[in-house]
Amino acid sequence: MVVLLLVTLVVTAQRRTEYNRLGDEAMEHRDFSIAKIYYEEGIPSCDSYSIDKLTFIWLEDESMRITMRNVMSRCMECLINRATELKDTASMNKLILYYTEGIGINKNEAKVEYWKDQRDLLRHVSVTTTTNRPPREKVKMKFFAGYSASYYAPYGLTVGGAGRTVGWYLRFRTNMSFQDYAANVKGEGDDMRFVESVDVIPKTTGEYKNNLWIGTGGIVIKAMPSFYISVGAGYCNRESLYKVEKIGVTVANSQGMIWTKDIDKKYTFNGLALDLDATFRMGKMLYGSIGCSMLNFEYASANAGIGVFF
């Protein structure tokens, strides 16, 4: 019985060697069509050599791809089974190539990141088990920068970096209003009064502006291969300004126009700013983000952004 089993294994190995040998001979003459036929014989047994050669043909000759989609799909099934059941990192690397180049399938950045994470996790477990200490392999941080806007501050910039699981960001936003002012006022409409002077009263012109800037920073958490959540805090400053005409009290004459700041805390404030955002990677470089900011625990503002990873 043992002898019969050995003979069967030897014959099977010779048969596998034969179709790969014939495929190699065709490859020497760059006869990819014939080579493909021979290498296909190895796919039912998930022959790694045959899979490698068929992958090479796909990448080397674009004219062959129409006739190879079916066999490359079967190659992928073999690779997925090995990567899932045997935890084979070589098969994971091959899957990363397939999803990156679109070999037999459509390109899929999310799948690329998934198999990279699975491979890196397996390497981490292997190194930790072998050495009984955390691995020293460093993951290169991917930096990003982009435009950021919110309802109250439509002009802004976000920069940061994302590692394997955690990163950071810094953000500055403003409404691009930097109007100076000459006096402080309180009240509204006819009840508006200067804080520093009683000799003149302000007469509103109906023209007003808000000076606003927000600076925040925080952490970025990689929740999924192409999905990040960021949470941060910082400082915000808002000045509510009115253009008024100065009117004398004793002699009701005009003393000119000035800009004033309303010091009522309802309109002018500085304090804590909080951010909560969700960021989505679109392909290898682009990203988009949506979120919400809370200013001084009083004003909520929707925000959005777009940028690039590099």
C-alpha positions in Angstrom: 0.0 0.0 0.0 2.8 2.4 0.9 4.6 1.5 -2.3 1.5 2.2 -4.4 1.1 5.6 -2.7 4.7 6.5 -3.4 4.3 5.5 -7.0 1.2 7.6 -7.3 2.9 10.7 -5.8 5.9 10.3 -8.1 3.7 9.9 -11.2 1.7 13.0 -10.2 4.8 15.1 -9.6 6.2 14.0 -13.0 3.0 15.0 -14.7 3.0 18.4 -13.0 6.6 18.9 -13.9 5.8 17.9 -17.5 3.2 20.6 -18.2 5.3 23.2 -16.5 8.3 22.1 -18.6 6.3 22.3 -21.8 5.0 25.7 -20.7 8.5 26.9 -20.1 9.6 25.8 -23.6 6.8 27.8 -25.1 7.8 30.8 -23.0 11.3 30.7 -24.4 9.8 31.3 -27.8 7.4 33.9 -26.3 4.5 31.8 -27.5 2.2 32.9 -24.7 -0.9 31.3 -26.1 0.6 27.8 -26.0 2.3 28.4 -22.6 -1.0 29.4 -21.2 -2.6 26.1 -22.2 0.1 24.1 -20.5 0.2 26.2 -17.3 -3.6 26.0 -17.0 -3.2 22.3 -16.2 -1.7 23.2 -12.9 -4.6 25.4 -11.7 -7.0 22.6 -10.5 -4.2 21.6 -8.0 -3.3 25.3 -7.3 0.2 24.8 -8.6 2.2 27.9 -7.4 4.6 27.7 -10.3 1.8 27.7 -12.8 0.0 30.6 -11.0 3.3 32.6 -11.1 3.8 32.0 -14.8 0.2 32.8 -15.7 0.5 36.0 -13.7 3.6 36.9 -15.6 1.9 36.4 -19.0 -1.0 38.6 -17.9 1.3 41.4 -17.0 3.6 40.9 -20.0 1.1 40.7 -22.9 -2.1 42.8 -22.7 -3.5 41.1 -25.8 -3.8 37.9 -23.8 -6.0 39.3 -21.1 -9.4 38.8 -22.8 -8.8 35.0 -23.0 -7.3 34.8 -19.5 -9.9 36.3 -17.2 -11.5 32.9 -16.4 -8.2 31.2 -15.5 -7.0 34.2 -13.5 -10.2 34.1 -11.5 -9.4 30.5 -10.6 -5.9 31.5 -9.7 -7.3 34.1 -7.4 -9.5 31.5 -5.7 -6.4 29.4 -5.0 -4.6 32.4 -3.6 -7.6 33.4 -1.4 -7.9 29.8 0.0 -4.2 29.6 0.8 -4.1 33.1 2.3 -7.2 32.4 4.4 -6.7 28.8 5.5 -2.9 28.4 5.5 -2.1 32.0 6.4 0.4 32.0 3.5 2.1 35.5 3.3 3.3 34.7 -0.3 -0.3 34.3 -1.4 -1.2 37.5 0.4 1.5 39.4 -1.5 0.2 37.9 -4.7 -3.4 39.0 -3.8 -2.1 42.5 -3.2 -0.6 42.5 -6.7 -3.8 41.2 -8.2 -6.0 43.9 -6.6 -3.4 46.6 -7.3 -3.0 45.8 -11.0 -6.5 44.5 -11.7 -5.4 41.0 -12.7 -8.5 39.2 -13.8 -10.6 41.5 -11.7 -11.2 45.2 -11.2 -8.7 47.2 -9.2 -9.7 47.5 -5.5 -7.8 49.8 -3.1 -9.8 48.6 -0.1 -8.9 45.0 -0.8 -5.2 46.0 -1.2 -5.3 47.6 2.2 -7.1 44.7 3.7 -4.5 42.1 2.6 -1.7 44.4 3.6 -3.2 44.6 7.1 -3.6 40.8 7.2 0.0 40.2 6.1 1.4 42.8 8.5 -0.7 41.3 11.4 0.6 37.8 10.6 4.2 39.1 10.6 3.6 40.9 13.9 2.3 37.6 15.5 5.2 35.6 14.0 7.8 38.0 15.3 6.2 38.3 18.7 5.9 34.6 19.1 9.5 34.0 17.9 11.3 36.7 19.9 8.7 37.2 22.7 8.9 41.0 22.2 7.2 43.5 19.9 8.5 43.6 16.3 10.8 46.5 15.4 9.4 46.8 11.9 8.4 50.4 11.3 5.4 51.4 9.3 5.9 54.4 7.1 3.5 57.2 8.1 1.4 58.6 5.2 1.0 62.3 5.3 -1.9 64.3 4.1 -2.9 67.9 3.4 -6.0 69.5 2.1 -8.6 72.3 2.0 -11.0 72.5 4.9 -14.2 74.6 5.2 -17.0 75.1 7.6 -20.2 77.1 7.7 -18.8 79.9 9.8 -15.2 79.7 8.6 -15.1 78.7 4.9 -11.4 79.0 4.4 -9.0 76.5 6.0 -6.1 74.1 5.8 -5.7 70.6 7.3 -2.3 68.8 7.6 -1.5 65.5 9.3 -0.2 62.0 9.2 -1.7 58.5 9.4 0.1 55.5 10.6 -0.9 51.8 10.8 -3.7 52.6 13.3 -3.2 56.1 14.8 -2.2 59.4 13.4 -2.5 63.2 14.0 -3.8 66.3 12.4 -3.6 70.1 12.7 -6.3 72.5 11.3 -6.7 76.2 10.9 -9.9 77.9 9.6 -11.0 81.5 9.2 -13.7 83.6 7.4 -10.9 85.8 6.1 -12.2 88.9 7.9 -9.6 90.8 9.8 -11.4 94.1 10.2 -9.9 96.4 12.9 -12.1 98.4 15.3 -11.8 101.6 17.3 -14.2 101.2 20.2 -16.3 98.7 22.1 -20.1 98.8 22.3 -22.9 97.0 24.1 -26.6 96.6 23.4 -28.5 96.6 20.1 -30.3 99.1 17.8 -31.3 102.3 19.6 -30.0 100.9 22.9 -26.5 100.5 21.7 -23.9 102.5 23.8 -20.2 103.0 23.8 -18.4 101.3 26.7 -15.5 103.8 27.0 -17.4 107.1 26.4 -20.6 108.8 27.4 -20.0 112.0 25.4 -21.0 110.3 22.1 -23.6 107.7 21.1 -23.4 105.2 18.3 -25.8 105.2 15.4 -25.9 101.9 13.5 -25.5 101.9 9.8 -26.6 98.4 9.3 -23.2 97.2 8.1 -21.6 94.5 10.2 -18.8 91.9 10.0 -17.6 88.9 12.1 -13.9 88.2 12.5 -13.5 84.5 13.2 -10.6 82.0 13.3 -10.4 78.5 14.7 -7.3 76.4 15.4 -7.6 72.7 16.3 -5.6 69.5 16.5 -6.1 65.9 17.5 -5.8 62.2 16.7 -6.7 60.2 13.6 -7.9 56.6 14.1 -7.8 54.2 11.2 -11.2 52.3 11.6 -11.1 50.5 8.2 -8.6 50.3 5.3 -10.0 53.4 3.7 -11.9 55.0 6.5 -10.6 57.2 9.3 -12.2 59.0 12.3 -10.6 62.1 13.8 -11.3 63.8 17.1 -9.7 67.0 18.2 -9.9 70.2 20.2 -8.5 73.7 20.1 -9.3 77.4 20.4 -11.7 79.7 18.6 -12.1 83.5 18.6 -15.0 85.5 17.2 -15.4 89.3 17.1 -18.8 90.7 16.2 -18.2 94.2 14.6 -20.6 97.0 13.7 -20.0 100.1 11.6 -21.5 103.1 13.4 -21.7 106.8 13.2 -20.5 108.7 16.2 -23.2 111.3 17.3 -22.4 113.9 19.9 -24.6 114.0 23.0 -24.7 117.7 23.9 -24.6 118.8 20.3 -26.2 116.3 18.0 -23.5 116.4 15.3 -21.8 113.6 13.4 -18.2 112.9 14.4 -17.5 110.3 11.6 -17.8 106.6 11.0 -15.9 103.9 12.9 -16.0 100.2 13.3 -16.9 98.9 16.8 -16.8 95.6 18.6 -19.9 94.3 20.3 -18.6 92.8 23.6 -21.9 91.1 24.4 -20.9 87.4 25.0 -23.8 86.3 22.8 -22.0 87.6 19.7 -18.3 88.0 20.7 -16.5 85.1 22.3 -13.4 83.1 22.6 -13.1 79.6 24.0 -12.9 75.9 23.3 -13.4 74.4 19.8 -14.2 70.7 19.3 -13.9 68.6 16.1 -15.4 65.3 15.0 -14.8 64.1 11.5 -15.0 61.1 9.2 -12.5 60.8 6.4 -12.8 58.5 3.3 -9.8 57.7 1.1 -10.7 57.7 -2.6 -8.0 55.7 -4.4 -4.4 56.0 -3.5 -4.1 59.7 -3.1 -7.4 61.6 -2.8 -9.6 61.9 0.4 -12.8 63.6 1.4 -14.0 64.4 4.9 -17.2 65.5 6.6 -17.9 66.4 10.2 -19.0 68.8 12.8 -17.4 71.5 15.0 -18.7 72.9 18.3 -17.6 76.4 19.1 -17.6 77.6 22.7 -20.3 75.0 23.5 -22.8 77.3 21.8 -22.5 77.1 18.0 -22.5 73.9 16.0 -21.0 74.1 12.5 -20.9 71.5 9.7 -17.6 71.2 8.0 -16.1 69.3 5.0 -12.7 68.9 3.3 -10.8 67.4 0.4 -7.1 66.7 0.0 -4.4 64.3 -0.9 -2.2 61.7 0.7 1.5 61.7 -0.2 
